[in-house]
Structures are given as C-alpha cells and as structure tokens.
Amino acid sequence: MARSVVIVGSTGSIGTQALAQIARAGDRFAVRAISAGQQARELALQAVAFRTSVVGLAGAEGMSADDVRGGFLLHLAGAKEVASREGRLELAGVGEVDVDVAGLDAYVPEVVVGDSAARACAALPDVDVVLNGVTGSRGLRPTLAAIEAGSVVALANKESLVAGGRLVMNAASPGQIVPVDSEHSAIAQALRSGARGEVERLIITASGGPFRGWNAHQLEEVTPQQALAHPTWDMGRVVTTNSATLVNKALEVIEAHLLFDVPLERIVPVVHPQSVVHSMVEFVDGSTIAQASPPDMGLPIALGLNWPDRLPGACTPVDWTQAHTWEFFPMDHEAFPAIELAKKAQEASPTHMAVYNAANEEAVDAFHDGAIGFRRIVEVVAEVVEAYDSDANTAEYGRSVEGVLAAEEWARDKARKLWA
C-alpha cells in the first residue's frame, strides 16, 4: 500500500524536491495534501500532477478568502487544460510529470485558504507522513497539528524545535519526528551503529559559508550579495544568510540537542568545506561513525519520507574511482559568535531560543534592506536576548503556542527598535 503524504510548504525548495522524489518513486507514495503561501499557479500544477485531495493556500496579506480561493481555482482550470492536452505538466523544481487524465475533468480538490491552511493540511487524519518544509516559526503550528493527528513528522522546519522546544518534544511520541536537515539525518543514520548509552559526542559539520577564514574586521564590509553567495547549497534568503553568519549552525546545534537528547556541551560543530560528511557520531570506545554523500538534499528528504527504510537512487553516491580530499577545521567562535550565544540562550529558559530566532529573522531582513551591517545581525540577536527578562514569562510562555509566539513578537518589536 502506498504511503500517504502531506507536504506543507510544497512550492518551496524542500517541498519541490520531495515531490521530485515522490514522482520518481512510482507508486510508493500518495500525496494527499499540499499547502503553500502565495504561489497559487504552481500549487495548482502540483495538485493536478499528483491529484491531491486537499490543497491549502494562505494567500497574500489583505486578500479575502474568496479571492484566494477564486484565484486558485482559475489556475487549477488552466493546469487541467494543459494536462488534458499534453498528458504531462512541467513543475518547478520537479520537472516533467506525466498526468493520468482519466477523470481529470471532474477533479476538484478541497481548498482550504487563509493563515490556518497549512495547519489544516497537517492535521488531516490517517496520514502516514507530514513533511514540514515551511521556513520560519510559521511551521510550529503545522508541526504540532501533525503530531496531534498521529502522523510521522518529517521535519525540515528547524524553527519548530528551536522556537517550540520542549513544547514540541513533549507532544511527540518516541520516533514520531524524523529529521530532514542533512546534518540531523546524518546523525540519525549514524546513531543506528550503537546504543544511545554508548554515544559520547555528536559532531555537526558546517561548510563555513562564504566567509570561512574571515576575521571580524573583514566581516564588517560584507554586502547582501556576498552573503547570498553560498559555496555549496542553493537555499532561500534567510537560510543562506543564516549560513553566512553561522546562525543556521547554531539553530542546528539546538535542534540536535532536543532531537537526540544529548547535552549541549557534547555537541561539537566543525567546519567541513566540502559538505560531503554531513555529520558524525562519536562513541565511548573512540569510534566515530560518519555519514557521507554529495551535497544533495534528495537523500535526507527521501529518507524522511520513507523512514526507516531507504529509497533506492535517492541521490548520486560518492564516486570512489576518483581522488577526494576532505578537510575539517575547528570553529572560529570569536569571528562567528552565533553558536555560543545560542547555547547560552537555550540554557536560560524555554523561550529564550524563540526570542533568539525571531530577533535574527528581523535582523536578516534589516541587513538586506540596508538598515544594518552584516556583523550587526548577531549583535542585534545578542542585545535582544540579553534584554529579554523571561523570569515572569517562562512558566506561561513555555507551555503554549500562543506563549511562544508572544515571546517572538516581543523579540521582533525589540529588534526593530534597535535600528528604527
């Protein structure tokens, strides 16, 4: 029987790569629902190509529900017309997908619109896997909805854990969250080599971003264009900038701490420019198990969809007929203080990392808008975290989504005032 899948954030990088893996896998998967923010045309193409039962579309701010639904249905009609005429559709990030045109004229999915669209899709009952590929803390509610529905969550939205923290982990059953980030997927794979009590350390690799080896003075003059020139991965603006500041690695350290229940002092980030070894697990006997594959998100996405079984041909393997040189360097925490700052925030309270993450998102936008410099991004995060007095709020904020979001809103407002 095909594994039923919901993809939240289906038009983004993770979502389209997931659909590409599903299209390649034949009848192993059935896509039951997809959701996106504003990409109505692409969402309609995906819906027709995979014949999804439910579609969620948030729509642009200020649009009425009727306008969002009406616009989508117009795109749906156009997608059906093309598919009926040509028998296939061209999808961004997926490629050409053959479409079964039998009964296509009568196909109209259930359309859910508005801010709760993604959560509604994630909450569908009797779904095997919900892949959360949403960027930012918007992914928290869909993650919790999928957990409550009893689905396995293939999690590419690290902010769900970073912001939600124990709120998410306490809601999930053992094994219900499967990591999709390449680093955490690598750790999950390597952990199968030994018992949890035998784990000494988790080694999380980082490419080092475009500014590997730069000192603090050199980072003062970084431009937005330079920050977006990642040497290995093709990602969105926020994640790419986070990789340049190493905030992304800081979030991954916290995610690893929560996912695998390993103390922060036993999680070690190292710089690995080739991005072939995605992370490692060191065991108590001195053995280190590494997971290696070319930098291709297809593998962790496919594994997240099909966990614990591997999907044949998910990515091209390392070519062992060729010579390879893999390098590893210690992290420069002086030039890139984001990781140590995140560790302190995580230990401070259940909501300090929600504050950290929200302040960073605001600072990244300010950097690209020309309001602050590159190094100022992490400085803003540090100042907001330092200013956050969680003593009166921790008990309330750490227990509910509303509390976490309130802490985030406080952080966003505080951050914006730093350059207003």
NUSEKE-636950 format. One record per residue (C-alpha): y, x, z. Coordinates in nm, 4 decimals. Example, Ala and Ser with C-alpha at 12.3 -4.5 7.8 and 13.67 -1.06 7.14 Angstrom:
BEGIN
y / x / z
-0.4500 / 1.2300 / 0.7800
-0.1060 / 1.3670 / 0.7140
//
This chain:
BEGIN
y / x / z
0.0000 / 0.0000 / 0.0000
0.3474 / 0.1255 / -0.0869
0.5650 / 0.2444 / 0.1995
0.8701 / 0.0170 / 0.2324
1.2031 / 0.1982 / 0.2471
1.5649 / 0.1123 / 0.3240
1.8310 / 0.3628 / 0.2194
2.1646 / 0.3444 / 0.3992
2.4228 / 0.5393 / 0.2004
2.2254 / 0.5157 / -0.1229
2.5077 / 0.6266 / -0.3553
2.5788 / 0.9492 / -0.1637
2.4151 / 1.2872 / -0.2132
2.1256 / 1.2255 / 0.0269
2.0726 / 0.8714 / -0.0949
2.0597 / 0.9587 / -0.4641
1.8242 / 1.2497 / -0.4005
1.5997 / 1.0164 / -0.2022
1.5930 / 0.7700 / -0.4893
1.5081 / 1.0554 / -0.7265
1.2085 / 1.1464 / -0.5079
1.1017 / 0.7810 / -0.4926
1.1300 / 0.7394 / -0.8702
0.9167 / 1.0497 / -0.9201
0.6549 / 0.9355 / -0.6689
0.5413 / 0.6338 / -0.8700
0.4025 / 0.3514 / -0.6569
0.4050 / 0.5359 / -0.3219
0.7310 / 0.3679 / -0.2156
0.9011 / 0.0302 / -0.2494
1.2781 / 0.0232 / -0.1944
1.3507 / -0.2926 / -0.0012
1.7238 / -0.2496 / 0.0596
2.0122 / -0.0174 / -0.0234
2.3698 / -0.0005 / 0.1013
2.6900 / 0.1810 / 0.0140
3.0604 / 0.1856 / 0.0904
3.2623 / 0.1072 / -0.2202
3.0529 / 0.2196 / -0.5185
2.9709 / -0.1290 / -0.6444
2.8796 / -0.0277 / -1.0002
2.6391 / 0.2487 / -0.9005
2.4896 / 0.0284 / -0.6299
2.4233 / -0.2447 / -0.8883
2.2498 / 0.0046 / -1.1171
2.0304 / 0.1209 / -0.8290
1.9488 / -0.2370 / -0.7292
1.8293 / -0.3244 / -1.0794
1.6387 / 0.0004 / -1.1280
1.4461 / -0.0346 / -0.8006
1.4538 / -0.4159 / -0.7790
1.5682 / -0.4169 / -0.4178
1.5534 / -0.7412 / -0.2208
1.8735 / -0.6762 / -0.0231
2.1961 / -0.4949 / -0.1091
2.4727 / -0.4061 / 0.1347
2.8268 / -0.3223 / 0.0262
3.1121 / -0.2552 / 0.2681
3.3953 / -0.2721 / 0.0139
3.7443 / -0.1264 / 0.0298
3.9746 / -0.1931 / 0.3225
4.1663 / -0.5144 / 0.2764
3.9206 / -0.6684 / 0.0288
3.7905 / -1.0130 / 0.1122
3.4162 / -1.0728 / 0.1384
3.4289 / -1.2987 / -0.1668
3.5999 / -1.0279 / -0.3731
3.3469 / -0.7640 / -0.2676
3.0530 / -0.9910 / -0.3470
3.2047 / -1.1132 / -0.6728
3.2771 / -0.7622 / -0.7965
2.9241 / -0.6503 / -0.7180
2.7681 / -0.9473 / -0.8983
2.9711 / -0.8656 / -1.2101
2.8373 / -0.5100 / -1.2045
2.4885 / -0.6464 / -1.1404
2.5085 / -0.8625 / -1.4515
2.6174 / -0.5603 / -1.6553
2.3341 / -0.3472 / -1.5191
2.0789 / -0.6177 / -1.6004
2.2130 / -0.6456 / -1.9538
2.1788 / -0.2721 / -2.0163
1.8327 / -0.2598 / -1.8594
1.7120 / -0.5576 / -2.0666
1.8393 / -0.3992 / -2.3870
1.7249 / -0.0409 / -2.3310
1.4429 / -0.0698 / -2.0777
1.5962 / 0.2028 / -1.8635
1.9066 / 0.2929 / -1.6643
2.0903 / 0.6193 / -1.6045
2.1649 / 0.6665 / -1.2346
2.3983 / 0.9279 / -1.0897
2.2001 / 1.1933 / -0.9041
1.8712 / 1.0327 / -1.0055
1.8613 / 1.0499 / -1.3831
1.6991 / 0.8115 / -1.6244
1.4805 / 0.5457 / -1.4606
1.2501 / 0.3124 / -1.6518
1.3042 / -0.0523 / -1.5615
1.0423 / -0.3261 / -1.5657
1.2307 / -0.6025 / -1.7442
0.9784 / -0.8763 / -1.6650
1.1619 / -1.1457 / -1.4691
1.4831 / -0.9451 / -1.4684
1.6985 / -1.2406 / -1.5754
1.6113 / -1.4224 / -1.2548
1.6629 / -1.1223 / -1.0297
1.9474 / -1.1687 / -0.7795
1.9214 / -0.9766 / -0.4517
2.0572 / -1.0953 / -0.1203
2.4043 / -0.9413 / -0.0959
2.5487 / -0.8504 / 0.2442
2.9137 / -0.7425 / 0.2488
3.1629 / -0.6057 / 0.4996
3.1604 / -0.3492 / 0.7769
2.8231 / -0.4635 / 0.9071
2.6447 / -0.4375 / 0.5703
2.4742 / -0.1047 / 0.6410
2.3644 / -0.2164 / 0.9859
2.2227 / -0.5412 / 0.8432
2.0142 / -0.3477 / 0.5911
1.8912 / -0.1047 / 0.8552
1.7935 / -0.3921 / 1.0845
1.5561 / -0.5589 / 0.8382
1.2157 / -0.6265 / 0.9955
0.8806 / -0.4913 / 0.8758
1.0307 / -0.1817 / 0.7112
0.8379 / 0.1449 / 0.7326
1.1255 / 0.3918 / 0.6920
1.5037 / 0.3665 / 0.7092
1.6745 / 0.6714 / 0.5573
2.0224 / 0.7083 / 0.7046
2.2294 / 0.9159 / 0.4653
2.5715 / 0.7922 / 0.5807
2.8310 / 1.0574 / 0.6643
3.0112 / 1.0476 / 0.9986
2.9863 / 0.8318 / 1.3069
2.9665 / 0.5207 / 1.0867
2.5957 / 0.5973 / 1.0823
2.5478 / 0.5338 / 1.4551
2.5112 / 0.1550 / 1.4394
2.2611 / 0.1597 / 1.1474
2.0520 / 0.4192 / 1.3314
2.0353 / 0.2067 / 1.6445
1.9647 / -0.1059 / 1.4388
1.6711 / 0.0615 / 1.2638
1.5333 / 0.1878 / 1.5936
1.5554 / -0.1601 / 1.7443
1.3776 / -0.3052 / 1.4397
1.0903 / -0.0632 / 1.4960
1.1320 / 0.1360 / 1.1746
1.0900 / 0.5107 / 1.1494
1.4354 / 0.6616 / 1.1024
1.4586 / 0.9457 / 0.8507
1.7824 / 1.0845 / 0.9869
2.0272 / 1.2765 / 0.7699
2.3240 / 1.1437 / 0.9696
2.3523 / 1.4076 / 1.2415
2.6545 / 1.2312 / 1.3899
2.4203 / 0.9566 / 1.5127
2.2788 / 1.2069 / 1.7579
2.5884 / 1.4171 / 1.8129
2.8052 / 1.1158 / 1.8988
2.5376 / 0.8803 / 2.0266
2.3458 / 1.1455 / 2.2192
2.1108 / 1.0080 / 2.4805
2.2051 / 0.6537 / 2.3797
2.0048 / 0.7102 / 2.0612
1.7259 / 0.9208 / 2.2086
1.6663 / 0.6752 / 2.4929
1.6398 / 0.3874 / 2.2451
1.3903 / 0.5643 / 2.0191
1.0167 / 0.5806 / 2.0753
0.8459 / 0.9224 / 2.0542
0.8249 / 1.0266 / 1.6895
1.0449 / 0.7406 / 1.5683
1.3199 / 0.9778 / 1.4490
1.2233 / 1.2168 / 1.1698
1.4874 / 1.4801 / 1.0809
1.6091 / 1.5163 / 0.7232
1.8575 / 1.8015 / 0.7717
1.6850 / 2.1059 / 0.6224
1.7133 / 2.3049 / 0.9460
1.5620 / 2.0377 / 1.1670
1.2964 / 1.9520 / 0.9129
1.2027 / 2.3211 / 0.9145
1.1793 / 2.3207 / 1.2940
0.9688 / 2.0035 / 1.2931
0.7309 / 2.1662 / 1.0460
0.7117 / 2.4929 / 1.2391
0.6517 / 2.3117 / 1.5692
0.3192 / 2.1918 / 1.4319
0.1964 / 2.5501 / 1.4715
0.1782 / 2.5317 / 1.8519
0.2044 / 2.3171 / 2.1623
0.5510 / 2.2193 / 2.2862
0.4915 / 2.4125 / 2.6076
0.4428 / 2.7282 / 2.4006
0.7912 / 2.7155 / 2.2443
1.0212 / 2.9982 / 2.3529
1.3242 / 2.9521 / 2.1252
1.4494 / 2.7634 / 1.8221
1.6195 / 2.9839 / 1.5615
1.8601 / 2.7868 / 1.3426
1.9708 / 2.9603 / 1.0251
2.3169 / 2.9322 / 0.8707
2.4290 / 3.0519 / 0.5291
2.7514 / 3.1768 / 0.6875
2.9544 / 2.9690 / 0.4435
3.2126 / 3.1100 / 0.2020
3.3772 / 3.3273 / 0.4710
3.0799 / 3.5190 / 0.6057
3.2041 / 3.8535 / 0.7395
3.5683 / 3.7472 / 0.7541
3.7645 / 3.8156 / 1.0715
4.0012 / 3.5777 / 1.2482
4.3092 / 3.7242 / 1.0788
4.1636 / 3.6774 / 0.7301
4.0800 / 3.3149 / 0.8075
4.4480 / 3.2367 / 0.8668
4.5187 / 3.2177 / 0.4912
4.2193 / 3.0097 / 0.3791
4.3023 / 2.7327 / 0.1305
4.1240 / 2.3976 / 0.0912
3.9899 / 2.5137 / -0.2446
3.8347 / 2.8218 / -0.0850
3.6866 / 2.6177 / 0.1980
3.5110 / 2.3906 / -0.0519
3.3531 / 2.6795 / -0.2446
3.0213 / 2.6879 / -0.0574
2.7919 / 2.9650 / -0.1876
2.4667 / 2.7688 / -0.1613
2.4901 / 2.3939 / -0.1099
2.6676 / 2.1184 / -0.3035
2.7999 / 1.8764 / -0.0390
3.0875 / 1.6402 / 0.0297
3.4332 / 1.7467 / 0.1501
3.3780 / 1.7026 / 0.5228
3.0348 / 1.8651 / 0.5405
3.1391 / 2.1533 / 0.3146
3.4484 / 2.2214 / 0.5246
3.2364 / 2.1973 / 0.8396
3.0062 / 2.4594 / 0.6930
3.3035 / 2.6877 / 0.6357
3.4249 / 2.6525 / 0.9972
3.0622 / 2.6530 / 1.1243
3.1282 / 2.3179 / 1.2906
2.8323 / 2.1905 / 1.0882
2.6091 / 2.4504 / 1.2517
2.7497 / 2.3549 / 1.5904
2.6519 / 1.9927 / 1.5293
2.3057 / 2.1052 / 1.4200
2.2573 / 2.3050 / 1.7399
2.3357 / 1.9935 / 1.9447
2.1102 / 1.7822 / 1.7219
1.8228 / 2.0277 / 1.7716
1.8771 / 2.0223 / 2.1475
1.8476 / 1.6425 / 2.1529
1.5718 / 1.6024 / 1.8947
1.3356 / 1.8644 / 2.0308
1.4365 / 1.8618 / 2.3987
1.4971 / 2.2381 / 2.4086
1.7736 / 2.3747 / 2.6373
2.0886 / 2.4894 / 2.4608
2.0507 / 2.8460 / 2.5858
1.7182 / 2.8658 / 2.3986
1.8643 / 2.7614 / 2.0630
1.9920 / 3.0604 / 1.8669
2.1931 / 3.0346 / 1.5426
2.1651 / 3.3278 / 1.2993
2.3288 / 3.3932 / 0.9628
2.0909 / 3.3972 / 0.6661
2.2942 / 3.4109 / 0.3419
2.0033 / 3.3387 / 0.1060
1.9332 / 2.9971 / 0.2645
1.5612 / 3.0256 / 0.1940
1.4364 / 3.0400 / 0.5522
1.5659 / 2.7087 / 0.6803
1.4912 / 2.7694 / 1.0481
1.2263 / 2.9209 / 1.2744
1.0390 / 2.8592 / 1.5974
0.9633 / 3.1480 / 1.8301
0.6621 / 3.1005 / 2.0580
0.5933 / 3.2501 / 2.4004
0.3488 / 3.5078 / 2.2646
0.6169 / 3.6623 / 2.0435
0.5104 / 3.4921 / 1.7212
0.7847 / 3.3417 / 1.5020
0.6967 / 3.0704 / 1.2501
0.9446 / 3.0241 / 0.9647
0.9690 / 2.7516 / 0.7026
1.0812 / 2.8884 / 0.3657
1.1670 / 2.7166 / 0.0386
1.4501 / 2.7410 / -0.2156
1.7722 / 2.5652 / -0.1077
1.6777 / 2.2204 / -0.2339
1.7206 / 1.9090 / -0.0182
1.4423 / 1.7383 / -0.2101
1.1799 / 1.8807 / 0.0231
1.3185 / 1.7627 / 0.3607
1.4146 / 1.4271 / 0.2086
1.0657 / 1.3732 / 0.0675
0.9075 / 1.4803 / 0.3946
1.1363 / 1.2455 / 0.5880
1.0344 / 0.9547 / 0.3663
0.6627 / 1.0351 / 0.3798
0.6279 / 1.1940 / 0.7277
0.3929 / 1.3322 / 0.8446
0.2376 / 1.3714 / 0.5004
0.3789 / 1.5960 / 0.2309
0.4821 / 1.4649 / -0.1094
0.3413 / 1.6818 / -0.3904
0.6030 / 1.8532 / -0.6063
0.8984 / 1.7642 / -0.3834
1.0704 / 2.0897 / -0.4791
1.0047 / 2.4105 / -0.6726
0.8440 / 2.6699 / -0.4426
0.9495 / 3.0301 / -0.3944
0.8437 / 3.2439 / -0.6926
0.6267 / 3.5074 / -0.5261
0.5874 / 3.7018 / -0.8508
0.9482 / 3.8160 / -0.8091
1.1037 / 4.0547 / -0.5570
1.3061 / 3.8950 / -0.2784
1.5408 / 4.0238 / -0.0113
1.6149 / 3.8006 / 0.2852
1.8851 / 3.9062 / 0.5303
1.9619 / 3.7939 / 0.8853
2.2783 / 3.8675 / 1.0822
2.3996 / 3.7760 / 1.4308
2.6614 / 3.5038 / 1.4561
3.0253 / 3.6129 / 1.4965
3.1334 / 3.3749 / 1.7725
3.4770 / 3.5369 / 1.8025
3.5828 / 3.4528 / 1.4473
3.3870 / 3.1264 / 1.4468
3.4034 / 2.9720 / 1.7973
3.2845 / 2.6222 / 1.6990
2.9250 / 2.6660 / 1.8179
3.0045 / 2.7886 / 2.1687
3.2675 / 2.5151 / 2.2005
3.0075 / 2.2511 / 2.1101
2.7594 / 2.3816 / 2.3669
3.0213 / 2.3534 / 2.6411
3.1147 / 2.0035 / 2.5262
2.7524 / 1.8888 / 2.5245
2.7072 / 2.0081 / 2.8824
3.0319 / 1.8456 / 3.0020
2.9423 / 1.4772 / 2.9651
2.7545 / 1.2266 / 2.7464
3.0668 / 1.1598 / 2.5406
3.2348 / 1.4984 / 2.5016
3.0495 / 1.5618 / 2.1740
3.1662 / 1.2267 / 2.0378
3.5198 / 1.3479 / 2.1122
3.4444 / 1.6855 / 1.9522
3.3106 / 1.5261 / 1.6338
3.5918 / 1.2708 / 1.5939
3.8629 / 1.5298 / 1.6543
3.7035 / 1.7552 / 1.3946
3.6916 / 1.4798 / 1.1297
4.0628 / 1.4147 / 1.1799
4.1448 / 1.7867 / 1.1695
3.9462 / 1.8370 / 0.8471
4.1453 / 1.5599 / 0.6796
4.4700 / 1.7126 / 0.8090
4.3712 / 2.0527 / 0.6685
4.3049 / 1.9110 / 0.3232
4.6305 / 1.7151 / 0.3408
4.8194 / 2.0383 / 0.4099
4.9234 / 1.9422 / 0.7640
4.7385 / 2.2268 / 0.9418
4.5787 / 2.5595 / 0.8563
4.2086 / 2.6410 / 0.8393
4.1736 / 2.8108 / 1.1765
4.3714 / 2.5309 / 1.3330
4.0796 / 2.2900 / 1.2691
3.8645 / 2.4276 / 1.5503
4.1703 / 2.4921 / 1.7667
4.2537 / 2.1214 / 1.7444
3.8982 / 2.0320 / 1.8427
3.9180 / 2.2664 / 2.1420
4.2501 / 2.1206 / 2.2567
4.1286 / 1.7613 / 2.2275
3.8031 / 1.8365 / 2.4095
3.9966 / 2.0179 / 2.6818
4.2315 / 1.7212 / 2.7210
3.9504 / 1.4683 / 2.7419
3.9095 / 1.3505 / 3.1002
3.5703 / 1.1881 / 3.0951
3.5280 / 1.1525 / 3.4707
3.6393 / 0.7898 / 3.4750
3.4834 / 0.7040 / 3.1403
3.1446 / 0.8752 / 3.1292
2.9467 / 0.6044 / 3.3045
3.0844 / 0.3321 / 3.0771
3.1235 / 0.5242 / 2.7530
2.7793 / 0.6800 / 2.7544
2.5932 / 0.3502 / 2.7815
2.7034 / 0.1577 / 2.4733
2.8044 / 0.1980 / 2.1113
3.1390 / 0.0416 / 2.1979
3.1933 / 0.3064 / 2.4635
3.1099 / 0.5924 / 2.2293
3.3412 / 0.4518 / 1.9626
3.6170 / 0.4093 / 2.2206
3.5855 / 0.7752 / 2.3136
3.6039 / 0.8647 / 1.9459
3.9121 / 0.6521 / 1.8896
4.0823 / 0.8224 / 2.1836
3.9993 / 1.1605 / 2.0270
4.1282 / 1.0633 / 1.6827
4.4575 / 0.9425 / 1.8255
4.4946 / 1.2561 / 2.0400
4.4180 / 1.4837 / 1.7444
4.6686 / 1.3143 / 1.5122
4.9440 / 1.3607 / 1.7688
4.8907 / 1.7385 / 1.7575
5.0415 / 1.7674 / 1.4093
5.2494 / 1.4496 / 1.3824
//
